């Protein structure tokens, strides 16, 4: 195992979900790079594993990545973990993996728990195509802009959301994506108080409000795809775009025109840039 970086998935709640291979990798590693060494110390102690830990989080990842490259280049094995789930998916880890690969050193996946895969498996929705977004912006204006860009997507949308922002995020989703679209809320997956609930977006805030416990615990939010439409005529979409361009920047005008007409935002944005250039 010497001289490799192992990207190790760890449980998102129930410690029994850790894989045999993950345990073998952690026991054999020369060091474990962890998002929060305190969280990982509890996991390691639970399984009786004594190993050196290295802090690798969003504020020090580039510096920690350089240390990991040195260790792997020296023939050491390093296991990379996040607090829960799979590193690199809305968690630190991507910079470290990239640095090791760029140094020509091997990176090995040790797959296992993922909140996204777990939520999709119990959603019970027709989700053949899913767009994984991760965490939406924290501020209302930025969050709405992000949702506007996603509103016309013909794929299901998968988000992670923190408990203290879940109500506000659901309100913005209802306002931007439409109150009638179905949403699946997966909370505290694999833990004692796990809940999975599907309803219309317009009813989602009320479901959260129905229990004080529902503003605790991390959420996976899956919104059904945008309903299929016959689509606007190119002339109508162009007309709406021109009206909006008189008052708004190209990106904002294209996003709103896409919401109003259902036309693809990328095409409208290209048309907006062309119209601005002509003006």
Buried (B, 14 or more C-beta within 10 A) or exposed (E): EEBBBBBBBBBBBEEEBBBEBBBEBBBBBBBBBBBBBEBBBEBBEEEEBEBEBBBBBEEEBEEBBEBBBEBBEEEBBBBBBBBBBBBBBBBBBBBBBEBBEEBEBEBEEBEBBBBBBBBBEEBEBEBEEBBBBEEBBEEEEEBBBBBBBBBBBEBBBBBBBEBEBBBBBBBBBBEBBBEEBBBBBBBBBBBEEBBBBBEBBBBBBEBBEEEEEBBEBBBBBBBBBBEEEEEBEEEBBBBBBBBBBEEBEBBBBBBBBBBBBBBBBEBBBEBBEEBEEEE
